[in-house]
Amino acid sequence: MENSNSKSVGLKIALGILLALFLGTGFYTSKLYKEKKENEATLTKEKEQVMADLSSMAKQYDIVIQENEVTNQNLVEARERIQGLMDSLKISQNSVNSLWRYKKKFLALQEEMDVLLTENDKLKVENELLATTLDSTNIQLAERAVFTDSLLVQNTQLSEVVENAAVLQTVGLKGFGVIERSSGKLIPTERARRSDKIRVCFTVARNALVGAGDKELYVQVLDPLNNVLGANEQIQFDETVLNYSMISKFNYENKNLDICEFVEPFEDFVEGRYIINVFNERELISTSEFNLK
């Protein structure tokens, strides 16, 4: 009888331990789930904030570009880089590292904007001073001279930056639809329905710090619905996942190299704005856009 009572007590103790473990596990699991949701909400909020900051920056460029009587190509290109980063951010994964990289790119673009707007304001002041002392013909000539000098200075500075960076860079990125004849002849077109492929062309800039040899860049083409055209394959760099349309492979010989590639759609092309991004591994080095009607 005494032995039976002991077994009963032992069973109750075991059940009590199991219940405590079950409750503890449930509490811990609930806590982890709550922390995950909080982290996801924080990342989403920060991503939205970066997107809002980029949108605000883009609007500032739009205002300055509209105010200029003479188109400042540097301002236009900077505006396009912001739009490309916004489009890329929309389809990016929510992760701490990914968001941090976009924040770094935003800060770099913000510094670039401060420099460009300061130079633009300086040009406007100089032009106003010229307007008080020169007639209309001399004013036009002076504006062209100042604008040309500004472009030469900025292009020289850009060349120095590219030369000092030990990575490949691209310039002159552009894309357009083409009709492919049975003979192989290609005819450019702005019509979405008539386009058979998208042709992407760019120039790999000479960089003395980059060794000659086989190189590759990742080309990403986004349609108006933010779909990645072409192969739409993925590659991972650390924690960054890149969806690309194709890999442009070439032999680099320490001189400027013109490259053209073709990207095919899954289905017929749709009307609207297309974005082209070129990546050197995970780094966005060039962006452009075009429209198909």
Sequence and secondary structure as in RCSB ss.txt:
>XXXX:A:sequence
MENSNSKSVGLKIALGILLALFLGTGFYTSKLYKEKKENEATLTKEKEQVMADLSSMAKQYDIVIQENEVTNQNL
VEARERIQGLMDSLKISQNSVNSLWRYKKKFLALQEEMDVLLTENDKLKVENELLATTLDSTNIQLAERAVFTDS
LLVQNTQLSEVVENAAVLQTVGLKGFGVIERSSGKLIPTERARRSDKIRVCFTVARNALVGAGDKELYVQVLDPL
NNVLGANEQIQFDETVLNYSMISKFNYENKNLDICEFVEPFEDFVEGRYIINVFNERELISTSEFNLK
>XXXX:A:secstr
 HHHHHHHHHHHHHHHHHHHHHHHHHHHHHHHHHHHHHHHHHHHHHHHHHHHHHHHHHHHHHHHHHH SS  HHH
HHHHHHHHHHHHHHHTS   HHHHHHHHHHHHHHHHHHHHHHHHHHHHHHHHHHHHTTS HHHHHHHHHHHHHHH
HHHHHHHHHHHHHHSSS  EEEEEEEEEEE TTS EEEE  TTT SEEEEEEEE   TTS  EEEEEEEEEE TT
  B TT EEEEETTEEEEESEEEEEEE SS EEEEEEE  SS   SEEEEEEEEETTEEEEEEEEEE 
